[in-house]
Amino acid sequence: MNPLFESTAPPQSKEQDEADYRCFSRAKADNMPLFTLIAQDPTAAPLVALWGDAQRYIRQQLAQGRALQDVLADIERRLSVVFADVENDPEIPEKIAEAYRIAAAMGAWPKKKVAD
């Protein structure tokens, strides 16, 4: 786990709030799929830290000359192992089903780029 995940983050600044709003506005204007995690979700912190680790891994691999498509395939393979023991539940709660639909839409989104 990333040591930054263990630190105590200061409250978000007004500038960051405004940047978040601009980001959401641009995504909505492009009809880009969005998924929001908030701090009360017990999985939010480790998932956001995992996203950060994935971004670092992508940057490292691209710097070594690997293609983004290959690096993303590596990440998908690695993550598929994490919850390989989760059983298929025929009655998935709607919020979780929605997350899967959003993930599928994000996967199909044609304009991929590495985080700034």
C-alpha positions, 0 to 999 in steps of 0.5 A: 500500500502507498504510504501516502494513504496512511497520512492525514490529508488536510481538508480540500481547498476551495480551489480544489472544489472548483477544479472538481466542479469543472471536471464534473462539468466537462465530463457531463458536457461530453456525456462521459460516464462518472462514478463518485465515491464519498468518504462514508463508503468504507471502500472509498479510501482503499479504492482511491489509493489503488487508483493512485497506485495504478496511475503510477504503474501506468506511468512507469510502464509507459516510460519503459516503452509499453503500449497503454493497451497492454498496460491496461490489460495487465491491470485488469488481469491483476485486479481480476485475481483480487476478488476472484472468490466473489460468488455470483449473486443472482440478486445484485442490489441496484446500486451495485448493478449500476456500478457495473453498468458505469464501469462497462460504459467507462471501459467503452469510452473511446478517449483514454488518457493518463491522469495529469 
